[in-house]
Amino acid sequence: MRATAVAFPNIALIKYWGKRDEALIIPQTSSLSLTLAVYPTTTTVTLAADGEQHQVLQDGAPMPQAASVKVARFLDHVGQLAGSSRGACVETSNAGPTGAGLASSASGFAALAAAAAAAYGLDLSSRDLSRLARRGSGSASRSIFGGFAVWNAGTDDLSSYAEPVSDAHVDAAMVLGIVNAGAKPISSRDAMRRTVETSPYNAPWVETNPTELALMRDALRRGDFTEVGEISERNALRMHAAMLGAVPPVRYLTAGSMALLDAVAELRRGGLEAYATMDAGPNVKTLCRSADAPAVRAALAAAAPGIEFVIAESGPGVAVSGPDDADDAPAARGATR
Ligand code: PMV
């Protein structure tokens, strides 16, 4: 059997940073994100013969060892849920940069979860699909859904899942500033662990986030874009403050990131509402009203020549085609892509 899924990255406005359970990926706190309409991951999973090894290809070439081991472990888990010991072939490609703090792991594991579940014959609810995607990468739990999504931290495998925020009344977009599209110097997994274990600012980060999330949900409900933006920017800065306090410090932000933060503040002073958020990389994503995105992009491009800016509107949840029979004629195969 074979299935293909397409999933989009999401950017958190209330961040997930730090695990309470490393094996199950249960976060310390809940988080909230916007799924984007750019940089999708497309993944096809084809079941192989019983007992055969998994094979993982990215853009047609074998995926680097560390990443492919993670994918194989994930496939083993899906196989276990389905009561199958069959191997699988995974073919994946990202339309955007990989491992650069642009949420490629979110779109990647959301697409993999959906394609693998379908290929192995699991008929999962979107909640269970979100729980499954979480096992690959925490932020992937939110990419199952379009628009705004909240990942309820929960306390165990069953209670930790994302769901759509159905009462948001804010028409937001992001302008992605690609300061550096290269892979990050330290994985978010390692950086989170170091923050939890060594940063004296982890405890206040964990203590204050539930209130910030409640304020964010209320602002979304009221359609108060200014409040949504202010909470987002300070939440990103607090996350980076927590990791800057680690031993040794984790610093993803560069001089280029800081220059963009200045530029975004300057836009606000000029009356154009824009707010910055940054993840596990130097790239700065600027949250704005959807209608303002072209103006924000033009102003940032003028302020920071040489940096590429991409407008990302709110995007859809994961889409799956299949499962169908992998031995069908090529024409039928093409129809699932
Ligand atoms: O799910 P991971 O391991 O890619 O971690 C993502 C962490 C951040 O992107 C920095 C924050 C978030 O909530 O997405």
Residues whose N, C-alpha, C, O or C-beta is under 5 A from the ligand:
A	BS01	PMV	A12 I14 K15 Y16 S31 S105 S137 G138 S139 A140 S188 R189 D279 A280
